[in-house]
């Protein structure tokens, strides 16, 4: 443990606004990005990773499974993290490739 106690306060930057928005009012695509853009993983049945990412995931209505599938508890939808490009300090970003499959088995990839 890093000793960091992270606390979620909301999401900023929605619709070019600087106001803090509670997650319940955030658009679905924003929640999808927050639910999948992380480096969290299960090791020996324990979720490990960055405390800020863990805090974010706990307030979202999404659950991460051991198979890197993120399932929503409020909307019937799941996303599969296909590939992570971990954070690079030189680029100051990370990326993920995520797939979303609907009831008709149409598969869509999100980057």
C-alpha positions in Angstrom: 0.0 0.0 0.0 1.2 3.5 -0.8 -0.5 5.1 2.2 -2.6 7.3 -0.1 -6.3 7.6 0.9 -8.0 8.8 -2.2 -11.5 10.3 -2.1 -13.7 10.9 -5.1 -15.2 14.4 -5.5 -16.7 14.3 -9.0 -15.9 14.7 -12.6 -14.8 18.0 -14.2 -14.7 19.0 -17.9 -18.1 17.8 -18.9 -19.5 19.7 -21.9 -16.6 22.3 -21.6 -17.6 23.2 -18.1 -15.2 23.7 -15.2 -17.9 22.7 -12.7 -17.6 19.5 -10.7 -20.3 17.0 -11.7 -21.4 14.0 -9.6 -21.0 10.7 -11.3 -24.8 10.1 -11.5 -25.1 13.2 -13.8 -22.1 12.3 -16.0 -22.8 11.0 -19.5 -22.5 7.2 -20.1 -19.5 7.5 -22.3 -17.6 9.4 -19.6 -18.4 6.6 -17.1 -17.2 4.1 -19.7 -13.9 5.8 -20.0 -13.5 6.1 -16.2 -14.5 2.4 -15.8 -11.9 1.1 -18.3 -9.0 3.5 -18.4 -7.0 2.2 -15.5 -4.2 -0.3 -14.6 -6.2 -2.1 -11.9 -6.0 -5.9 -11.8 -6.7 -8.9 -9.6 -3.8 -10.8 -8.0 -4.7 -13.7 -5.7 -8.4 -12.5 -5.6 -7.3 -9.0 -4.5 -7.8 -5.8 -6.5 -4.5 -4.0 -6.7 -3.4 -0.8 -8.4 -3.3 2.9 -8.1 -5.4 4.2 -5.1 -6.9 7.0 -7.2 -8.1 4.5 -9.8 -9.5 2.2 -7.1 -11.4 5.1 -5.5 -12.8 6.1 -8.9 -14.0 2.6 -9.6 -15.7 2.3 -6.3 -18.0 5.2 -6.9 -18.9 4.2 -10.5 -21.8 1.8 -11.0 -19.3 -0.6 -12.8 -17.6 -3.7 -11.5 -14.3 -5.0 -12.7 -14.0 -8.8 -12.9 -10.9 -11.0 -13.0 -11.1 -11.4 -16.7 -10.8 -7.6 -17.3 -14.5 -7.3 -18.0 -16.2 -4.2 -16.6 -19.9 -4.7 -16.0 -22.4 -1.9 -15.3 -24.8 -2.3 -12.4 -27.4 0.2 -13.7 -27.4 -0.4 -17.5 -27.2 -3.8 -19.1 -23.8 -3.4 -20.6 -20.3 -4.8 -20.3 -17.0 -3.8 -21.7 -13.9 -6.0 -22.2 -10.5 -4.4 -21.8 -8.7 -5.9 -24.7 -5.3 -4.2 -24.4 -3.7 -1.7 -22.0 -1.0 0.7 -23.0 0.3 1.7 -19.6 1.0 5.2 -18.5 4.2 6.7 -20.0 5.5 9.7 -18.2 7.1 11.0 -21.4 3.8 11.1 -23.1 1.7 11.9 -20.0 -1.0 9.5 -21.0 -2.2 5.9 -21.1 -4.6 4.2 -23.5 -6.9 1.1 -23.6 -8.6 -0.8 -26.4 -12.0 -1.9 -25.2 -14.7 -4.0 -26.9 -18.4 -3.6 -26.4 -20.8 -6.3 -27.5 -24.6 -5.8 -27.7 -27.4 -8.3 -27.6 -27.2 -8.9 -31.4 -23.6 -9.8 -31.0 -22.4 -6.7 -32.8 -18.9 -6.0 -31.5 -17.6 -2.4 -31.4 -14.1 -1.4 -30.4 -13.4 1.7 -28.4 -10.0 3.4 -28.1 
